[in-house]
Amino acid sequence: MPAYIHHHDDIEPAFVICPSCVGLSMFVRDVEPHWSMAKIDFTYECADCGAEIKQTIIKH
């Protein structure tokens, strides 16, 4: 396994509901780990209206 791949078994993105469509779940469009691997940015997108939400998860 390459040295740059890190598994985050203890981090799960939250279930996100679209604020525009009210009730439809959003899917993860992009995942961006920070250089320190202590934080991960998730970008969610609604399949219906195209709204985007960014969420940062901090590893404890």
Backbone atoms as SQL, in Angstrom:
CREATE TABLE atoms (id INTEGER PRIMARY KEY, chain TEXT, resi INTEGER, resn TEXT, atom TEXT, x REAL, y REAL, z REAL);
INSERT INTO atoms VALUES
  (1, 'A', 1, 'MET', 'N', 0.850, -1.171, 0.000),
  (2, 'A', 1, 'MET', 'CA', 0.000, 0.000, 0.000),
  (3, 'A', 1, 'MET', 'C', 0.900, 1.239, 0.000),
  (4, 'A', 2, 'PRO', 'N', 0.607, 2.195, -0.873),
  (5, 'A', 2, 'PRO', 'CA', 1.421, 3.412, -0.904),
  (6, 'A', 2, 'PRO', 'C', 1.360, 4.177, 0.418),
  (7, 'A', 3, 'ALA', 'N', 2.418, 4.899, 0.719),
  (8, 'A', 3, 'ALA', 'CA', 2.527, 5.609, 1.993),
  (9, 'A', 3, 'ALA', 'C', 1.563, 6.782, 2.099),
  (10, 'A', 4, 'TYR', 'N', 1.094, 7.318, 0.995),
  (11, 'A', 4, 'TYR', 'CA', 0.241, 8.496, 1.038),
  (12, 'A', 4, 'TYR', 'C', -1.235, 8.187, 1.238),
  (13, 'A', 5, 'ILE', 'N', -1.611, 6.931, 1.254),
  (14, 'A', 5, 'ILE', 'CA', -3.003, 6.555, 1.470),
  (15, 'A', 5, 'ILE', 'C', -3.237, 6.354, 2.964),
  (16, 'A', 6, 'HIS', 'N', -4.220, 7.060, 3.516),
  (17, 'A', 6, 'HIS', 'CA', -4.579, 6.937, 4.915),
  (18, 'A', 6, 'HIS', 'C', -6.032, 6.547, 5.018),
  (19, 'A', 7, 'HIS', 'N', -6.316, 5.550, 5.805),
  (20, 'A', 7, 'HIS', 'CA', -7.688, 5.130, 6.023),
  (21, 'A', 7, 'HIS', 'C', -8.237, 5.811, 7.267),
  (22, 'A', 8, 'HIS', 'N', -9.443, 6.289, 7.177),
  (23, 'A', 8, 'HIS', 'CA', -10.097, 6.965, 8.294),
  (24, 'A', 8, 'HIS', 'C', -11.321, 6.145, 8.689),
  (25, 'A', 9, 'ASP', 'N', -11.086, 5.066, 9.392),
  (26, 'A', 9, 'ASP', 'CA', -12.165, 4.177, 9.790),
  (27, 'A', 9, 'ASP', 'C', -13.052, 4.786, 10.872),
  (28, 'A', 10, 'ASP', 'N', -12.506, 5.710, 11.642),
  (29, 'A', 10, 'ASP', 'CA', -13.257, 6.273, 12.756),
  (30, 'A', 10, 'ASP', 'C', -13.987, 7.571, 12.387),
  (31, 'A', 11, 'ILE', 'N', -13.916, 7.996, 11.116),
  (32, 'A', 11, 'ILE', 'CA', -14.599, 9.222, 10.682),
  (33, 'A', 11, 'ILE', 'C', -15.666, 8.855, 9.666),
  (34, 'A', 12, 'GLU', 'N', -16.886, 9.256, 9.967),
  (35, 'A', 12, 'GLU', 'CA', -17.985, 9.050, 9.034),
  (36, 'A', 12, 'GLU', 'C', -18.669, 10.380, 8.782),
  (37, 'A', 13, 'PRO', 'N', -18.912, 10.715, 7.508),
  (38, 'A', 13, 'PRO', 'CA', -19.638, 11.955, 7.245),
  (39, 'A', 13, 'PRO', 'C', -21.081, 11.837, 7.729),
  (40, 'A', 14, 'ALA', 'N', -21.607, 12.955, 8.183),
  (41, 'A', 14, 'ALA', 'CA', -22.979, 12.980, 8.683),
  (42, 'A', 14, 'ALA', 'C', -23.959, 12.861, 7.521),
  (43, 'A', 15, 'PHE', 'N', -25.158, 12.423, 7.830),
  (44, 'A', 15, 'PHE', 'CA', -26.228, 12.366, 6.850),
  (45, 'A', 15, 'PHE', 'C', -26.717, 13.795, 6.642),
  (46, 'A', 16, 'VAL', 'N', -26.642, 14.304, 5.412),
  (47, 'A', 16, 'VAL', 'CA', -26.966, 15.698, 5.135),
  (48, 'A', 16, 'VAL', 'C', -28.232, 15.767, 4.287),
  (49, 'A', 17, 'ILE', 'N', -29.151, 16.641, 4.699),
  (50, 'A', 17, 'ILE', 'CA', -30.401, 16.849, 3.974),
  (51, 'A', 17, 'ILE', 'C', -30.342, 18.207, 3.292),
  (52, 'A', 18, 'CYS', 'N', -30.789, 18.271, 2.055),
  (53, 'A', 18, 'CYS', 'CA', -30.742, 19.498, 1.263),
  (54, 'A', 18, 'CYS', 'C', -31.640, 20.570, 1.885),
  (55, 'A', 19, 'PRO', 'N', -31.089, 21.763, 2.144),
  (56, 'A', 19, 'PRO', 'CA', -31.893, 22.839, 2.717),
  (57, 'A', 19, 'PRO', 'C', -32.900, 23.423, 1.718),
  (58, 'A', 20, 'SER', 'N', -32.629, 23.306, 0.428),
  (59, 'A', 20, 'SER', 'CA', -33.539, 23.844, -0.587),
  (60, 'A', 20, 'SER', 'C', -34.714, 22.906, -0.859),
  (61, 'A', 21, 'CYS', 'N', -34.416, 21.630, -0.982),
  (62, 'A', 21, 'CYS', 'CA', -35.466, 20.646, -1.317),
  (63, 'A', 21, 'CYS', 'C', -36.201, 20.146, -0.075),
  (64, 'A', 22, 'VAL', 'N', -35.649, 20.347, 1.098),
  (65, 'A', 22, 'VAL', 'CA', -36.209, 19.948, 2.390),
  (66, 'A', 22, 'VAL', 'C', -36.693, 18.497, 2.367),
  (67, 'A', 23, 'GLY', 'N', -35.779, 17.624, 2.671),
  (68, 'A', 23, 'GLY', 'CA', -36.154, 16.224, 2.792),
  (69, 'A', 23, 'GLY', 'C', -35.346, 15.288, 1.920),
  (70, 'A', 24, 'LEU', 'N', -34.739, 15.787, 0.842),
  (71, 'A', 24, 'LEU', 'CA', -33.931, 14.927, -0.005),
  (72, 'A', 24, 'LEU', 'C', -32.512, 14.864, 0.538),
  (73, 'A', 25, 'SER', 'N', -31.946, 13.683, 0.532),
  (74, 'A', 25, 'SER', 'CA', -30.575, 13.544, 1.028),
  (75, 'A', 25, 'SER', 'C', -29.592, 13.980, -0.060),
  (76, 'A', 26, 'MET', 'N', -28.429, 14.428, 0.386),
  (77, 'A', 26, 'MET', 'CA', -27.388, 14.887, -0.530),
  (78, 'A', 26, 'MET', 'C', -26.288, 13.831, -0.596),
  (79, 'A', 27, 'PHE', 'N', -25.548, 13.815, -1.702),
  (80, 'A', 27, 'PHE', 'CA', -24.450, 12.864, -1.838),
  (81, 'A', 27, 'PHE', 'C', -23.117, 13.586, -1.739),
  (82, 'A', 28, 'VAL', 'N', -22.067, 12.845, -1.382),
  (83, 'A', 28, 'VAL', 'CA', -20.722, 13.415, -1.257),
  (84, 'A', 28, 'VAL', 'C', -20.146, 13.565, -2.664),
  (85, 'A', 29, 'ARG', 'N', -19.842, 14.810, -3.033),
  (86, 'A', 29, 'ARG', 'CA', -19.285, 15.096, -4.352),
  (87, 'A', 29, 'ARG', 'C', -17.768, 15.127, -4.330),
  (88, 'A', 30, 'ASP', 'N', -17.190, 15.601, -3.211),
  (89, 'A', 30, 'ASP', 'CA', -15.743, 15.765, -3.148),
  (90, 'A', 30, 'ASP', 'C', -15.263, 15.583, -1.709),
  (91, 'A', 31, 'VAL', 'N', -14.085, 15.000, -1.547),
  (92, 'A', 31, 'VAL', 'CA', -13.451, 14.827, -0.236),
  (93, 'A', 31, 'VAL', 'C', -12.044, 15.392, -0.338),
  (94, 'A', 32, 'GLU', 'N', -11.721, 16.357, 0.540),
  (95, 'A', 32, 'GLU', 'CA', -10.402, 16.994, 0.533),
  (96, 'A', 32, 'GLU', 'C', -9.760, 16.883, 1.911),
  (97, 'A', 33, 'PRO', 'N', -8.785, 15.991, 2.077),
  (98, 'A', 33, 'PRO', 'CA', -8.075, 15.927, 3.364),
  (99, 'A', 33, 'PRO', 'C', -7.096, 17.083, 3.476),
  (100, 'A', 34, 'HIS', 'N', -6.924, 17.616, 4.685),
  (101, 'A', 34, 'HIS', 'CA', -5.932, 18.653, 4.940),
  (102, 'A', 34, 'HIS', 'C', -4.566, 18.006, 5.052),
  (103, 'A', 35, 'TRP', 'N', -3.525, 18.792, 4.926),
  (104, 'A', 35, 'TRP', 'CA', -2.162, 18.247, 4.917),
  (105, 'A', 35, 'TRP', 'C', -1.822, 17.519, 6.192),
  (106, 'A', 36, 'SER', 'N', -2.398, 17.929, 7.327),
  (107, 'A', 36, 'SER', 'CA', -2.089, 17.287, 8.599),
  (108, 'A', 36, 'SER', 'C', -2.931, 16.034, 8.846),
  (109, 'A', 37, 'MET', 'N', -3.918, 15.806, 8.006),
  (110, 'A', 37, 'MET', 'CA', -4.852, 14.672, 8.104),
  (111, 'A', 37, 'MET', 'C', -5.702, 14.743, 9.369),
  (112, 'A', 38, 'ALA', 'N', -5.708, 15.872, 10.059),
  (113, 'A', 38, 'ALA', 'CA', -6.536, 16.039, 11.251),
  (114, 'A', 38, 'ALA', 'C', -7.927, 16.534, 10.886),
  (115, 'A', 39, 'LYS', 'N', -8.060, 17.116, 9.696),
  (116, 'A', 39, 'LYS', 'CA', -9.354, 17.616, 9.241),
  (117, 'A', 39, 'LYS', 'C', -9.619, 17.114, 7.826),
  (118, 'A', 40, 'ILE', 'N', -10.896, 16.875, 7.528),
  (119, 'A', 40, 'ILE', 'CA', -11.301, 16.467, 6.195),
  (120, 'A', 40, 'ILE', 'C', -12.501, 17.316, 5.792),
  (121, 'A', 41, 'ASP', 'N', -12.444, 17.904, 4.589),
  (122, 'A', 41, 'ASP', 'CA', -13.557, 18.687, 4.057),
  (123, 'A', 41, 'ASP', 'C', -14.388, 17.814, 3.133),
  (124, 'A', 42, 'PHE', 'N', -15.692, 17.756, 3.403),
  (125, 'A', 42, 'PHE', 'CA', -16.626, 17.051, 2.541),
  (126, 'A', 42, 'PHE', 'C', -17.469, 18.088, 1.811),
  (127, 'A', 43, 'THR', 'N', -17.652, 17.917, 0.513),
  (128, 'A', 43, 'THR', 'CA', -18.548, 18.765, -0.263),
  (129, 'A', 43, 'THR', 'C', -19.729, 17.897, -0.678),
  (130, 'A', 44, 'TYR', 'N', -20.922, 18.298, -0.238),
  (131, 'A', 44, 'TYR', 'CA', -22.152, 17.572, -0.558),
  (132, 'A', 44, 'TYR', 'C', -22.878, 18.305, -1.673),
  (133, 'A', 45, 'GLU', 'N', -23.580, 17.561, -2.521),
  (134, 'A', 45, 'GLU', 'CA', -24.356, 18.154, -3.601),
  (135, 'A', 45, 'GLU', 'C', -25.714, 17.471, -3.692),
  (136, 'A', 46, 'CYS', 'N', -26.745, 18.273, -3.948),
  (137, 'A', 46, 'CYS', 'CA', -28.098, 17.744, -4.108),
  (138, 'A', 46, 'CYS', 'C', -28.273, 17.307, -5.565),
  (139, 'A', 47, 'ALA', 'N', -28.749, 16.103, -5.775),
  (140, 'A', 47, 'ALA', 'CA', -28.955, 15.593, -7.129),
  (141, 'A', 47, 'ALA', 'C', -30.130, 16.281, -7.815),
  (142, 'A', 48, 'ASP', 'N', -31.047, 16.840, -7.039),
  (143, 'A', 48, 'ASP', 'CA', -32.247, 17.451, -7.617),
  (144, 'A', 48, 'ASP', 'C', -32.012, 18.910, -8.013),
  (145, 'A', 49, 'CYS', 'N', -31.561, 19.747, -7.079),
  (146, 'A', 49, 'CYS', 'CA', -31.449, 21.187, -7.355),
  (147, 'A', 49, 'CYS', 'C', -30.011, 21.652, -7.559),
  (148, 'A', 50, 'GLY', 'N', -29.007, 20.840, -7.212),
  (149, 'A', 50, 'GLY', 'CA', -27.612, 21.200, -7.419),
  (150, 'A', 50, 'GLY', 'C', -26.997, 22.033, -6.305),
  (151, 'A', 51, 'ALA', 'N', -27.691, 22.201, -5.186),
  (152, 'A', 51, 'ALA', 'CA', -27.159, 22.975, -4.059),
  (153, 'A', 51, 'ALA', 'C', -25.925, 22.273, -3.483),
  (154, 'A', 52, 'GLU', 'N', -24.961, 23.063, -3.007),
  (155, 'A', 52, 'GLU', 'CA', -23.730, 22.524, -2.423),
  (156, 'A', 52, 'GLU', 'C', -23.580, 22.965, -0.975),
  (157, 'A', 53, 'ILE', 'N', -23.053, 22.054, -0.153),
  (158, 'A', 53, 'ILE', 'CA', -22.750, 22.345, 1.241),
  (159, 'A', 53, 'ILE', 'C', -21.363, 21.789, 1.527),
  (160, 'A', 54, 'LYS', 'N', -20.513, 22.590, 2.189),
  (161, 'A', 54, 'LYS', 'CA', -19.194, 22.119, 2.629),
  (162, 'A', 54, 'LYS', 'C', -19.244, 21.881, 4.120),
  (163, 'A', 55, 'GLN', 'N', -18.654, 20.762, 4.541),
  (164, 'A', 55, 'GLN', 'CA', -18.615, 20.410, 5.965),
  (165, 'A', 55, 'GLN', 'C', -17.208, 19.926, 6.288),
  (166, 'A', 56, 'THR', 'N', -16.644, 20.440, 7.379),
  (167, 'A', 56, 'THR', 'CA', -15.324, 20.025, 7.829),
  (168, 'A', 56, 'THR', 'C', -15.480, 19.128, 9.046),
  (169, 'A', 57, 'ILE', 'N', -14.857, 17.961, 8.976),
  (170, 'A', 57, 'ILE', 'CA', -14.882, 17.017, 10.097),
  (171, 'A', 57, 'ILE', 'C', -13.489, 16.984, 10.695),
  (172, 'A', 58, 'ILE', 'N', -13.422, 17.155, 12.007),
  (173, 'A', 58, 'ILE', 'CA', -12.149, 17.176, 12.723),
  (174, 'A', 58, 'ILE', 'C', -11.968, 15.849, 13.462),
  (175, 'A', 59, 'LYS', 'N', -10.817, 15.236, 13.248),
  (176, 'A', 59, 'LYS', 'CA', -10.494, 13.975, 13.899),
  (177, 'A', 59, 'LYS', 'C', -10.010, 14.272, 15.316),
  (178, 'A', 60, 'HIS', 'N', -10.572, 13.612, 16.302),
  (179, 'A', 60, 'HIS', 'CA', -10.218, 13.857, 17.705),
  (180, 'A', 60, 'HIS', 'C', -9.144, 12.917, 18.154);
